[in-house]
Amino acid sequence: MKSLNIILLGRSGSGKGTQAELLQDKYSLINIDTGDILRALAKRKDLFGENISKTIIKGKLVPLWLVTYCWLNKMLSLPSDKGVIFEGSPRVLEEAKILEETLSWFSKRKLLVIYLRTSEKEVTNRLLNRRICSKCHREFSLALNPGLKKCSHCGAKLIRRRDDYPQAIKNRMDFFKKNIIPVINYFKKKKMLIEVEGEGLIMDIHEEIVSKIKKHLK
Ligand SMILES: [Zn+2]
């Protein structure tokens, strides 16, 4: 059987990261995290590194040729029959088309796009209530643990991520509407899209994704 390849789409705060990890284990996929690759390149002590770092800090998109390089480089280092999963890419329609083409050049033709559907209101609340441990980076929700100040795992102080404030959250929601919705519609038209309700228990959502994948591959 040819390996499965997945693109996971959803708003920030939709639980994409958690679902990506579960799918990665379930289908033994390699997670191609463009953000991670870019952050590593941003550490270079030269103009190239500096430019990437500046772009990320400003919250702007790095150029398309650079994200393409990141995937290509990673895919060339993998056995060709290995399935991959993307959760930070694509971020615009043009990128989605290039990613699709790149995957087909690697003979990764069994591609499914999963959209974790959540309302803007729900994820905004989740993000406003999100706190991160300053030491072990575990995530906590003030909605579930009202008044929590310290990490229940290591005891370090909980902090709020710089982009978890109202204006930054609003910007991400606007970005989603403007750029990711067209990507979702593009794959929907090509009958490659699986939509899953992203509000509920983590394992229930995972089970639903898996059962819809099975149905789709039949
Ligand atoms: Zn901690």
Boltz pocket constraint, residues with backbone or C-beta under 6 A from the ligand:
constraints:
  - pocket:
      binder: B
      contacts: [[A, 133], [A, 134], [A, 135], [A, 136], [A, 137], [A, 138], [A, 151], [A, 152], [A, 153], [A, 154], [A, 155], [A, 156]]
      max_distance: 6.0
